[in-house]
Amino acid sequence: QLKESLASRFMSGMIAKIGRPSHNTALQILRSKVAKTRKKLPGNVLEFISKKFNENVRSMESALTTVLAYANINKVKINLQLACDVLSELHPNEERNITLKDIEEAVIKHCNVSRENIHSVNKSRSVALCRQLCMYIAKKLTHASYQEIGQYFGNKRHTTAIFAINKVKEKIKNDVEFRYLSESLIRKIRD
């Protein structure tokens, strides 16, 4: 039994709910932790950890420590693929790692265009829209940067990827059929 004065003292403090850190806060926390280790981590690895392990600060720190320890022990360079592999082994119930190739194959199959057309400089409306859709879904379902997405889908620059993704967002807003198409493709890729 607590003495009444002690109980009163405990209750006199401020009560605050501590929730998930915001995305920016999570990134700042991770950057701070990395700075203390004097290691260099690619931004997309920090993005991945902050999105995947954002329940609380401890889970983010744990994921970061796991990746750093694995890289240190095995003397390998840290990149997004390594982080995905290491952390998926520890959390087998996590959803599967979707690759840019998975997205490309689904869009090619659904839109009936060739891989060569997706990667070409072909600017016909239908091919360009399929390529833009690939980029949009890639940004939504992967942790790839704009640069990686642009590079993969036709050796484009990051600004092209940003433009393509914004174009698809606009089309989704204004075209119900296209919204349905993109949502069904995303569901198919996730399954």
N, CA and C atoms as a LAMMPS dump frame, in Angstrom:
ITEM: TIMESTEP
0
ITEM: NUMBER OF ATOMS
573
ITEM: BOX BOUNDS ff ff ff
-5.0000000000000000e+02 5.0000000000000000e+02
-5.0000000000000000e+02 5.0000000000000000e+02
-5.0000000000000000e+02 5.0000000000000000e+02
ITEM: ATOMS id mol type element x y z
1 1 1 N 0.828 -1.182 0
2 1 2 C 0 0 0
3 1 3 C 0.879 1.254 0
4 2 1 N 0.553 2.152 -0.889
5 2 2 C 1.276 3.418 -0.937
6 2 3 C 0.713 4.374 0.097
7 3 1 N 1.596 5.105 0.706
8 3 2 C 1.125 6.141 1.626
9 3 3 C 0.394 7.194 0.812
10 4 1 N -0.569 7.817 1.437
11 4 2 C -1.384 8.809 0.748
12 4 3 C -0.55 9.971 0.213
13 5 1 N 0.43 10.435 0.971
14 5 2 C 1.255 11.561 0.526
15 5 3 C 2.105 11.181 -0.69
16 6 1 N 2.588 9.927 -0.699
17 6 2 C 3.39 9.457 -1.83
18 6 3 C 2.523 9.328 -3.086
19 7 1 N 1.354 8.777 -2.926
20 7 2 C 0.42 8.646 -4.047
21 7 3 C 0.056 10.021 -4.587
22 8 1 N -0.166 10.971 -3.693
23 8 2 C -0.501 12.329 -4.093
24 8 3 C 0.638 12.963 -4.889
25 9 1 N 1.861 12.724 -4.449
26 9 2 C 3.028 13.277 -5.135
27 9 3 C 3.137 12.707 -6.559
28 10 1 N 2.925 11.392 -6.711
29 10 2 C 2.993 10.776 -8.04
30 10 3 C 1.931 11.349 -8.973
31 11 1 N 0.758 11.623 -8.44
32 11 2 C -0.336 12.108 -9.275
33 11 3 C -0.213 13.593 -9.593
34 12 1 N 0.682 14.302 -8.934
35 12 2 C 0.798 15.741 -9.173
36 12 3 C 1.592 16.075 -10.434
37 13 1 N 2.254 15.101 -11.021
38 13 2 C 3.042 15.337 -12.231
39 13 3 C 2.161 15.455 -13.46
40 14 1 N 2.769 15.829 -14.535
41 14 2 C 2.043 15.971 -15.785
42 14 3 C 1.787 14.596 -16.391
43 15 1 N 0.608 14.407 -16.933
44 15 2 C 0.267 13.151 -17.592
45 15 3 C 0.235 13.427 -19.085
46 16 1 N 0.982 12.645 -19.833
47 16 2 C 1.013 12.833 -21.285
48 16 3 C 1.072 11.474 -21.961
49 17 1 N 0.321 11.353 -23.021
50 17 2 C 0.345 10.115 -23.788
51 17 3 C 1.506 10.189 -24.772
52 18 1 N 2.273 9.133 -24.832
53 18 2 C 3.387 9.087 -25.777
54 18 3 C 2.993 8.142 -26.895
55 19 1 N 2.862 8.689 -28.074
56 19 2 C 2.456 7.885 -29.221
57 19 3 C 3.627 7.622 -30.149
58 20 1 N 3.291 7.175 -31.34
59 20 2 C 4.31 6.947 -32.364
60 20 3 C 4.967 8.261 -32.723
61 21 1 N 6.261 8.215 -32.987
62 21 2 C 6.899 9.449 -33.462
63 21 3 C 6.449 9.745 -34.894
64 22 1 N 6.352 11.02 -35.241
65 22 2 C 6.018 11.375 -36.622
66 22 3 C 7.162 10.913 -37.523
67 23 1 N 6.91 10.904 -38.813
68 23 2 C 7.933 10.434 -39.756
69 23 3 C 9.211 11.265 -39.637
70 24 1 N 9.047 12.59 -39.605
71 24 2 C 10.225 13.47 -39.506
72 24 3 C 10.963 13.28 -38.189
73 25 1 N 10.205 13.127 -37.112
74 25 2 C 10.833 12.895 -35.807
75 25 3 C 11.599 11.58 -35.818
76 26 1 N 10.98 10.553 -36.386
77 26 2 C 11.632 9.242 -36.46
78 26 3 C 12.947 9.34 -37.228
79 27 1 N 12.925 10.047 -38.355
80 27 2 C 14.153 10.21 -39.146
81 27 3 C 15.222 10.964 -38.363
82 28 1 N 14.817 12.004 -37.652
83 28 2 C 15.778 12.777 -36.848
84 28 3 C 16.393 11.912 -35.748
85 29 1 N 15.568 11.102 -35.117
86 29 2 C 16.069 10.208 -34.065
87 29 3 C 17.094 9.245 -34.652
88 30 1 N 16.753 8.649 -35.795
89 30 2 C 17.675 7.698 -36.433
90 30 3 C 18.969 8.381 -36.86
91 31 1 N 18.849 9.577 -37.437
92 31 2 C 20.063 10.306 -37.851
93 31 3 C 20.953 10.595 -36.65
94 32 1 N 20.333 10.956 -35.545
95 32 2 C 21.079 11.235 -34.322
96 32 3 C 21.803 9.983 -33.827
97 33 1 N 21.12 8.854 -33.858
98 33 2 C 21.729 7.59 -33.414
99 33 3 C 22.891 7.203 -34.33
100 34 1 N 22.698 7.378 -35.632
101 34 2 C 23.75 7.039 -36.599
102 34 3 C 24.956 7.95 -36.402
103 35 1 N 24.713 9.233 -36.16
104 35 2 C 25.81 10.19 -35.963
105 35 3 C 26.682 9.784 -34.781
106 36 1 N 26.066 9.245 -33.746
107 36 2 C 26.825 8.812 -32.569
108 36 3 C 27.719 7.611 -32.872
109 37 1 N 27.336 6.82 -33.875
110 37 2 C 28.141 5.636 -34.223
111 37 3 C 29.257 5.976 -35.205
112 38 1 N 29.182 7.167 -35.787
113 38 2 C 30.156 7.619 -36.799
114 38 3 C 30.166 6.727 -38.038
115 39 1 N 29.042 6.121 -38.329
116 39 2 C 28.878 5.31 -39.541
117 39 3 C 28.075 6.124 -40.54
118 40 1 N 28.166 5.726 -41.8
119 40 2 C 27.371 6.381 -42.838
120 40 3 C 26.309 5.398 -43.305
121 41 1 N 25.076 5.84 -43.289
122 41 2 C 23.969 5.02 -43.77
123 41 3 C 23.239 5.769 -44.869
124 42 1 N 22.885 5.093 -45.951
125 42 2 C 22.116 5.75 -47.007
126 42 3 C 20.76 6.22 -46.473
127 43 1 N 20.275 7.301 -47.015
128 43 2 C 18.991 7.849 -46.59
129 43 3 C 17.839 6.878 -46.75
130 44 1 N 17.888 6.052 -47.823
131 44 2 C 16.768 5.132 -48.034
132 44 3 C 16.72 4.027 -46.979
133 45 1 N 17.851 3.716 -46.352
134 45 2 C 17.862 2.732 -45.261
135 45 3 C 17.179 3.339 -44.033
136 46 1 N 17.489 4.596 -43.754
137 46 2 C 16.843 5.276 -42.629
138 46 3 C 15.34 5.419 -42.878
139 47 1 N 14.965 5.736 -44.115
140 47 2 C 13.544 5.819 -44.496
141 47 3 C 12.854 4.488 -44.224
142 48 1 N 13.492 3.412 -44.682
143 48 2 C 12.936 2.066 -44.52
144 48 3 C 12.7 1.755 -43.044
145 49 1 N 13.706 1.985 -42.231
146 49 2 C 13.593 1.675 -40.799
147 49 3 C 12.523 2.551 -40.146
148 50 1 N 12.503 3.844 -40.504
149 50 2 C 11.529 4.748 -39.872
150 50 3 C 10.095 4.409 -40.264
151 51 1 N 9.891 3.852 -41.454
152 51 2 C 8.535 3.483 -41.878
153 51 3 C 8.126 2.114 -41.339
154 52 1 N 9.057 1.175 -41.358
155 52 2 C 8.754 -0.21 -41.003
156 52 3 C 8.704 -0.455 -39.501
157 53 1 N 9.49 0.278 -38.748
158 53 2 C 9.621 0.027 -37.312
159 53 3 C 9.258 1.273 -36.509
160 54 1 N 8.134 1.896 -36.848
161 54 2 C 7.798 3.177 -36.226
162 54 3 C 6.832 3.059 -35.05
163 55 1 N 6.654 1.84 -34.517
164 55 2 C 5.744 1.689 -33.381
165 55 3 C 6.219 2.548 -32.211
166 56 1 N 7.527 2.523 -31.987
167 56 2 C 8.108 3.329 -30.916
168 56 3 C 9.605 3.487 -31.176
169 57 1 N 10.241 4.322 -30.388
170 57 2 C 11.659 4.62 -30.588
171 57 3 C 12.513 3.375 -30.362
172 58 1 N 12.151 2.562 -29.385
173 58 2 C 12.941 1.358 -29.098
174 58 3 C 12.997 0.403 -30.285
175 59 1 N 11.871 0.201 -30.954
176 59 2 C 11.881 -0.727 -32.092
177 59 3 C 12.734 -0.179 -33.237
178 60 1 N 12.718 1.149 -33.43
179 60 2 C 13.576 1.749 -34.462
180 60 3 C 15.045 1.58 -34.1
181 61 1 N 15.372 1.857 -32.847
182 61 2 C 16.762 1.702 -32.394
183 61 3 C 17.216 0.256 -32.532
184 62 1 N 16.336 -0.668 -32.194
185 62 2 C 16.658 -2.09 -32.287
186 62 3 C 16.947 -2.488 -33.734
187 63 1 N 16.101 -2.031 -34.658
188 63 2 C 16.305 -2.338 -36.076
189 63 3 C 17.619 -1.739 -36.57
190 64 1 N 17.874 -0.494 -36.195
191 64 2 C 19.113 0.176 -36.598
192 64 3 C 20.331 -0.56 -36.051
193 65 1 N 20.29 -0.913 -34.78
194 65 2 C 21.403 -1.631 -34.147
195 65 3 C 21.639 -2.973 -34.827
196 66 1 N 20.558 -3.657 -35.183
197 66 2 C 20.669 -4.952 -35.851
198 66 3 C 21.386 -4.819 -37.19
199 67 1 N 20.986 -3.828 -37.974
200 67 2 C 21.612 -3.615 -39.288
201 67 3 C 23.079 -3.234 -39.123
202 68 1 N 23.36 -2.316 -38.211
203 68 2 C 24.749 -1.892 -37.978
204 68 3 C 25.615 -3.063 -37.513
205 69 1 N 25.096 -3.864 -36.593
206 69 2 C 25.86 -5.002 -36.071
207 69 3 C 26.12 -6.03 -37.168
208 70 1 N 25.099 -6.32 -37.964
209 70 2 C 25.259 -7.3 -39.044
210 70 3 C 26.339 -6.839 -40.029
211 71 1 N 26.26 -5.578 -40.423
212 71 2 C 27.236 -5.036 -41.378
213 71 3 C 28.637 -5.048 -40.788
214 72 1 N 28.759 -4.726 -39.521
215 72 2 C 30.057 -4.691 -38.855
216 72 3 C 30.658 -6.094 -38.731
217 73 1 N 29.868 -7.041 -38.283
218 73 2 C 30.348 -8.415 -38.101
219 73 3 C 30.747 -9.044 -39.43
220 74 1 N 29.926 -8.819 -40.463
221 74 2 C 30.177 -9.435 -41.771
222 74 3 C 31.027 -8.573 -42.694
223 75 1 N 31.428 -7.407 -42.206
224 75 2 C 32.278 -6.486 -42.979
225 75 3 C 31.686 -6.193 -44.366
226 76 1 N 30.399 -5.843 -44.377
227 76 2 C 29.727 -5.511 -45.63
228 76 3 C 29.21 -4.079 -45.567
229 77 1 N 29.017 -3.506 -46.746
230 77 2 C 28.514 -2.141 -46.847
231 77 3 C 26.994 -2.154 -46.664
232 78 1 N 26.496 -1.178 -45.951
233 78 2 C 25.06 -1.114 -45.694
234 78 3 C 24.352 -0.467 -46.883
235 79 1 N 23.317 -1.153 -47.364
236 79 2 C 22.443 -0.598 -48.39
237 79 3 C 21.016 -1.066 -48.101
238 80 1 N 20.07 -0.621 -48.898
239 80 2 C 18.665 -0.939 -48.645
240 80 3 C 18.408 -2.437 -48.708
241 81 1 N 18.995 -3.104 -49.683
242 81 2 C 18.77 -4.545 -49.826
243 81 3 C 19.257 -5.297 -48.591
244 82 1 N 20.428 -4.924 -48.096
245 82 2 C 20.966 -5.564 -46.89
246 82 3 C 20.011 -5.348 -45.715
247 83 1 N 19.561 -4.116 -45.526
248 83 2 C 18.647 -3.816 -44.415
249 83 3 C 17.362 -4.631 -44.528
250 84 1 N 16.809 -4.712 -45.737
251 84 2 C 15.583 -5.503 -45.945
252 84 3 C 15.816 -6.963 -45.597
253 85 1 N 16.918 -7.512 -46.091
254 85 2 C 17.221 -8.925 -45.845
255 85 3 C 17.428 -9.206 -44.364
256 86 1 N 18.252 -8.4 -43.722
257 86 2 C 18.571 -8.62 -42.305
258 86 3 C 17.317 -8.484 -41.447
259 87 1 N 16.54 -7.455 -41.685
260 87 2 C 15.379 -7.212 -40.838
261 87 3 C 14.219 -8.147 -41.155
262 88 1 N 14.128 -8.642 -42.38
263 88 2 C 13.059 -9.596 -42.693
264 88 3 C 13.338 -10.944 -42.039
265 89 1 N 14.609 -11.293 -41.879
266 89 2 C 14.946 -12.538 -41.184
267 89 3 C 14.521 -12.463 -39.726
268 90 1 N 14.643 -11.298 -39.134
269 90 2 C 14.265 -11.136 -37.73
270 90 3 C 12.76 -11.022 -37.549
271 91 1 N 12.092 -10.546 -38.566
272 91 2 C 10.64 -10.365 -38.495
273 91 3 C 9.986 -11.088 -39.665
274 92 1 N 9.912 -12.42 -39.616
275 92 2 C 9.391 -13.184 -40.744
276 92 3 C 7.929 -12.906 -41.056
277 93 1 N 7.186 -12.355 -40.122
278 93 2 C 5.779 -12.082 -40.368
279 93 3 C 5.55 -10.779 -41.128
280 94 1 N 6.622 -10.039 -41.347
281 94 2 C 6.499 -8.802 -42.117
282 94 3 C 6.088 -9.145 -43.545
283 95 1 N 5.409 -8.21 -44.208
284 95 2 C 5.009 -8.466 -45.583
285 95 3 C 6.24 -8.625 -46.464
286 96 1 N 6.054 -9.336 -47.565
287 96 2 C 7.209 -9.622 -48.417
288 96 3 C 7.775 -8.341 -49.007
289 97 1 N 9.033 -8.416 -49.367
290 97 2 C 9.724 -7.264 -49.917
291 97 3 C 9.374 -7.138 -51.403
292 98 1 N 8.671 -6.103 -51.761
293 98 2 C 8.261 -5.882 -53.148
294 98 3 C 9.39 -5.166 -53.869
295 99 1 N 9.748 -5.677 -55.031
296 99 2 C 10.844 -5.091 -55.797
297 99 3 C 10.298 -4.285 -56.979
298 100 1 N 11.168 -3.489 -57.57
299 100 2 C 10.787 -2.724 -58.758
300 100 3 C 10.431 -3.672 -59.902
301 101 1 N 11.119 -4.798 -59.949
302 101 2 C 10.84 -5.789 -60.994
303 101 3 C 9.439 -6.384 -60.825
304 102 1 N 9.018 -6.645 -59.576
305 102 2 C 7.66 -7.151 -59.322
306 102 3 C 6.622 -6.175 -59.875
307 103 1 N 6.851 -4.91 -59.624
308 103 2 C 5.919 -3.868 -60.071
309 103 3 C 5.905 -3.803 -61.59
310 104 1 N 7.091 -3.791 -62.161
311 104 2 C 7.214 -3.732 -63.62
312 104 3 C 6.47 -4.896 -64.275
313 105 1 N 6.675 -6.109 -63.765
314 105 2 C 6.034 -7.291 -64.353
315 105 3 C 4.515 -7.221 -64.261
316 106 1 N 4.002 -6.752 -63.125
317 106 2 C 2.55 -6.648 -62.955
318 106 3 C 1.951 -5.627 -63.921
319 107 1 N 2.604 -4.485 -64.063
320 107 2 C 2.09 -3.441 -64.957
321 107 3 C 2.19 -3.894 -66.414
322 108 1 N 3.302 -4.512 -66.778
323 108 2 C 3.481 -5.012 -68.146
324 108 3 C 2.376 -6.004 -68.5
325 109 1 N 2.12 -6.922 -67.579
326 109 2 C 1.099 -7.953 -67.808
327 109 3 C -0.285 -7.325 -67.924
328 110 1 N -0.59 -6.407 -67.017
329 110 2 C -1.921 -5.808 -66.992
330 110 3 C -2.157 -4.856 -68.168
331 111 1 N -1.15 -4.066 -68.506
332 111 2 C -1.302 -3.047 -69.554
333 111 3 C -0.92 -3.552 -70.939
334 112 1 N -0.406 -4.768 -70.996
335 112 2 C -0.027 -5.385 -72.267
336 112 3 C 0.981 -4.534 -73.057
337 113 1 N 2.04 -4.122 -72.373
338 113 2 C 3.155 -3.436 -73.029
339 113 3 C 4.416 -4.255 -72.789
340 114 1 N 5.424 -4.027 -73.594
341 114 2 C 6.66 -4.801 -73.438
342 114 3 C 7.596 -4.118 -72.445
343 115 1 N 8.476 -4.911 -71.896
344 115 2 C 9.493 -4.389 -70.977
345 115 3 C 10.355 -3.351 -71.707
346 116 1 N 10.667 -3.636 -72.965
347 116 2 C 11.494 -2.726 -73.765
348 116 3 C 10.829 -1.353 -73.881
349 117 1 N 9.502 -1.347 -74.083
350 117 2 C 8.791 -0.069 -74.183
351 117 3 C 8.823 0.707 -72.87
352 118 1 N 8.677 -0.01 -71.758
353 118 2 C 8.716 0.656 -70.447
354 118 3 C 10.072 1.334 -70.249
355 119 1 N 11.13 0.69 -70.709
356 119 2 C 12.487 1.21 -70.498
357 119 3 C 12.977 2.107 -71.633
358 120 1 N 12.168 2.261 -72.669
359 120 2 C 12.607 3.042 -73.829
360 120 3 C 12.309 4.528 -73.641
361 121 1 N 12.645 5.293 -74.666
362 121 2 C 12.324 6.724 -74.666
363 121 3 C 10.991 6.973 -75.37
364 122 1 N 10.267 5.899 -75.661
365 122 2 C 8.966 5.976 -76.315
366 122 3 C 8.046 6.898 -75.518
367 123 1 N 7.535 7.933 -76.2
368 123 2 C 6.709 8.912 -75.503
369 123 3 C 5.238 8.812 -75.887
370 124 1 N 4.854 7.712 -76.526
371 124 2 C 3.434 7.566 -76.852
372 124 3 C 2.646 7.566 -75.549
373 125 1 N 1.436 8.098 -75.624
374 125 2 C 0.639 8.279 -74.403
375 125 3 C 0.491 7.005 -73.59
376 126 1 N 0.141 5.909 -74.258
377 126 2 C -0.13 4.665 -73.523
378 126 3 C 1.126 4.13 -72.842
379 127 1 N 2.255 4.168 -73.539
380 127 2 C 3.511 3.67 -72.956
381 127 3 C 3.962 4.588 -71.824
382 128 1 N 3.886 5.896 -72.06
383 128 2 C 4.304 6.853 -71.026
384 128 3 C 3.45 6.696 -69.772
385 129 1 N 2.15 6.486 -69.951
386 129 2 C 1.266 6.318 -68.802
387 129 3 C 1.605 5.04 -68.026
388 130 1 N 1.909 3.964 -68.726
389 130 2 C 2.304 2.715 -68.059
390 130 3 C 3.601 2.913 -67.278
391 131 1 N 4.55 3.607 -67.877
392 131 2 C 5.827 3.885 -67.211
393 131 3 C 5.598 4.75 -65.964
394 132 1 N 4.746 5.765 -66.106
395 132 2 C 4.43 6.638 -64.974
396 132 3 C 3.719 5.87 -63.863
397 133 1 N 2.846 4.957 -64.258
398 133 2 C 2.14 4.133 -63.275
399 133 3 C 3.123 3.24 -62.52
400 134 1 N 4.09 2.688 -63.237
401 134 2 C 5.148 1.891 -62.59
402 134 3 C 5.854 2.726 -61.526
403 135 1 N 6.21 3.949 -61.891
404 135 2 C 6.937 4.821 -60.966
405 135 3 C 6.086 5.17 -59.746
406 136 1 N 4.81 5.449 -59.976
407 136 2 C 3.897 5.786 -58.876
408 136 3 C 3.775 4.614 -57.897
409 137 1 N 3.531 3.427 -58.432
410 137 2 C 3.373 2.247 -57.576
411 137 3 C 4.684 1.938 -56.863
412 138 1 N 5.802 2.13 -57.559
413 138 2 C 7.114 1.881 -56.943
414 138 3 C 7.322 2.785 -55.735
415 139 1 N 6.939 4.039 -55.862
416 139 2 C 7.116 4.962 -54.731
417 139 3 C 6.185 4.588 -53.584
418 140 1 N 5.012 4.096 -53.929
419 140 2 C 4.016 3.749 -52.913
420 140 3 C 4.371 2.454 -52.17
421 141 1 N 4.929 1.469 -52.882
422 141 2 C 5.122 0.143 -52.288
423 141 3 C 6.562 -0.206 -51.92
424 142 1 N 7.516 0.604 -52.338
425 142 2 C 8.912 0.282 -52.021
426 142 3 C 9.548 1.451 -51.272
427 143 1 N 10.75 1.233 -50.855
428 143 2 C 11.502 2.297 -50.182
429 143 3 C 12.549 2.892 -51.121
430 144 1 N 12.36 2.668 -52.409
431 144 2 C 13.313 3.177 -53.393
432 144 3 C 13.204 4.697 -53.486
433 145 1 N 14.327 5.335 -53.722
434 145 2 C 14.348 6.794 -53.875
435 145 3 C 13.855 7.157 -55.275
436 146 1 N 13.56 8.44 -55.479
437 146 2 C 13.152 8.9 -56.808
438 146 3 C 14.24 8.583 -57.831
439 147 1 N 15.466 8.763 -57.434
440 147 2 C 16.583 8.508 -58.34
441 147 3 C 16.619 7.033 -58.757
442 148 1 N 16.46 6.125 -57.778
443 148 2 C 16.475 4.692 -58.087
444 148 3 C 15.307 4.31 -58.987
445 149 1 N 14.15 4.891 -58.727
446 149 2 C 12.965 4.597 -59.538
447 149 3 C 13.172 5.089 -60.966
448 150 1 N 13.607 6.335 -61.111
449 150 2 C 13.856 6.881 -62.445
450 150 3 C 14.892 6.08 -63.204
451 151 1 N 15.949 5.708 -62.518
452 151 2 C 17.033 4.932 -63.13
453 151 3 C 16.517 3.582 -63.621
454 152 1 N 15.717 2.917 -62.797
455 152 2 C 15.235 1.58 -63.148
456 152 3 C 14.279 1.624 -64.338
457 153 1 N 13.357 2.575 -64.328
458 153 2 C 12.354 2.638 -65.381
459 153 3 C 12.802 3.543 -66.528
460 154 1 N 13.804 3.115 -67.234
461 154 2 C 14.202 3.797 -68.449
462 154 3 C 15.328 4.781 -68.306
463 155 1 N 16.163 4.605 -67.281
464 155 2 C 17.333 5.461 -67.106
465 155 3 C 16.947 6.943 -67.058
466 156 1 N 15.877 7.226 -66.335
467 156 2 C 15.379 8.599 -66.21
468 156 3 C 15.986 9.261 -64.973
469 157 1 N 15.916 10.589 -64.949
470 157 2 C 16.414 11.335 -63.783
471 157 3 C 15.359 11.341 -62.68
472 158 1 N 15.78 11.719 -61.468
473 158 2 C 14.842 11.741 -60.338
474 158 3 C 13.715 12.748 -60.562
475 159 1 N 14.006 13.835 -61.268
476 159 2 C 12.962 14.835 -61.523
477 159 3 C 11.874 14.264 -62.431
478 160 1 N 12.267 13.389 -63.345
479 160 2 C 11.298 12.727 -64.219
480 160 3 C 10.395 11.825 -63.392
481 161 1 N 10.983 11.114 -62.43
482 161 2 C 10.193 10.234 -61.56
483 161 3 C 9.2 11.057 -60.733
484 162 1 N 9.653 12.178 -60.192
485 162 2 C 8.768 13.039 -59.395
486 162 3 C 7.614 13.545 -60.259
487 163 1 N 7.934 14.005 -61.465
488 163 2 C 6.913 14.5 -62.392
489 163 3 C 5.908 13.397 -62.71
490 164 1 N 6.414 12.191 -63.006
491 164 2 C 5.55 11.06 -63.364
492 164 3 C 4.607 10.704 -62.219
493 165 1 N 5.143 10.659 -61.024
494 165 2 C 4.341 10.293 -59.848
495 165 3 C 3.252 11.334 -59.601
496 166 1 N 3.594 12.608 -59.724
497 166 2 C 2.598 13.671 -59.543
498 166 3 C 1.525 13.62 -60.622
499 167 1 N 1.932 13.282 -61.834
500 167 2 C 0.984 13.17 -62.949
501 167 3 C -0.03 12.053 -62.671
502 168 1 N 0.462 10.921 -62.171
503 168 2 C -0.429 9.799 -61.858
504 168 3 C -1.36 10.168 -60.701
505 169 1 N -0.84 10.848 -59.688
506 169 2 C -1.685 11.277 -58.561
507 169 3 C -2.833 12.153 -59.062
508 170 1 N -2.514 13.056 -59.971
509 170 2 C -3.525 13.95 -60.539
510 170 3 C -4.565 13.154 -61.326
511 171 1 N -4.105 12.196 -62.11
512 171 2 C -5.016 11.366 -62.915
513 171 3 C -5.911 10.521 -62.006
514 172 1 N -5.356 10.012 -60.919
515 172 2 C -6.141 9.216 -59.963
516 172 3 C -7.25 10.075 -59.352
517 173 1 N -6.926 11.334 -59.081
518 173 2 C -7.902 12.253 -58.492
519 173 3 C -9.074 12.515 -59.442
520 174 1 N -8.78 12.596 -60.745
521 174 2 C -9.784 13.024 -61.717
522 174 3 C -10.416 11.906 -62.531
523 175 1 N -9.87 10.704 -62.489
524 175 2 C -10.344 9.618 -63.349
525 175 3 C -10.647 8.383 -62.496
526 176 1 N -11.936 8.102 -62.319
527 176 2 C -12.366 7.005 -61.451
528 176 3 C -11.873 5.654 -61.97
529 177 1 N -11.965 5.44 -63.266
530 177 2 C -11.505 4.163 -63.847
531 177 3 C -10.012 3.953 -63.607
532 178 1 N -9.253 5.007 -63.807
533 178 2 C -7.806 4.909 -63.602
534 178 3 C -7.486 4.661 -62.129
535 179 1 N -8.239 5.296 -61.237
536 179 2 C -8.047 5.059 -59.799
537 179 3 C -8.294 3.583 -59.48
538 180 1 N -9.368 3.035 -60.043
539 180 2 C -9.685 1.623 -59.817
540 180 3 C -8.558 0.736 -60.353
541 181 1 N -8.056 1.061 -61.547
542 181 2 C -6.954 0.296 -62.149
543 181 3 C -5.726 0.315 -61.246
544 182 1 N -5.346 1.501 -60.78
545 182 2 C -4.138 1.594 -59.949
546 182 3 C -4.32 0.872 -58.62
547 183 1 N -5.499 0.992 -58.014
548 183 2 C -5.749 0.31 -56.741
549 183 3 C -5.745 -1.205 -56.903
550 184 1 N -6.34 -1.698 -57.99
551 184 2 C -6.362 -3.154 -58.197
552 184 3 C -4.958 -3.682 -58.494
553 185 1 N -4.166 -2.917 -59.223
554 185 2 C -2.779 -3.324 -59.479
555 185 3 C -1.974 -3.371 -58.182
556 186 1 N -2.156 -2.384 -57.336
557 186 2 C -1.445 -2.346 -56.05
558 186 3 C -1.832 -3.551 -55.199
559 187 1 N -3.139 -3.865 -55.155
560 187 2 C -3.585 -5.045 -54.392
561 187 3 C -2.974 -6.321 -54.95
562 188 1 N -2.959 -6.433 -56.274
563 188 2 C -2.405 -7.626 -56.926
564 188 3 C -0.91 -7.78 -56.608
565 189 1 N -0.183 -6.684 -56.64
566 189 2 C 1.26 -6.724 -56.362
567 189 3 C 1.506 -7.093 -54.906
568 190 1 N 0.704 -6.565 -54.001
569 190 2 C 0.873 -6.874 -52.567
570 190 3 C 0.601 -8.341 -52.267
571 191 1 N -0.33 -8.936 -53.004
572 191 2 C -0.657 -10.355 -52.78
573 191 3 C 0.367 -11.193 -53.446
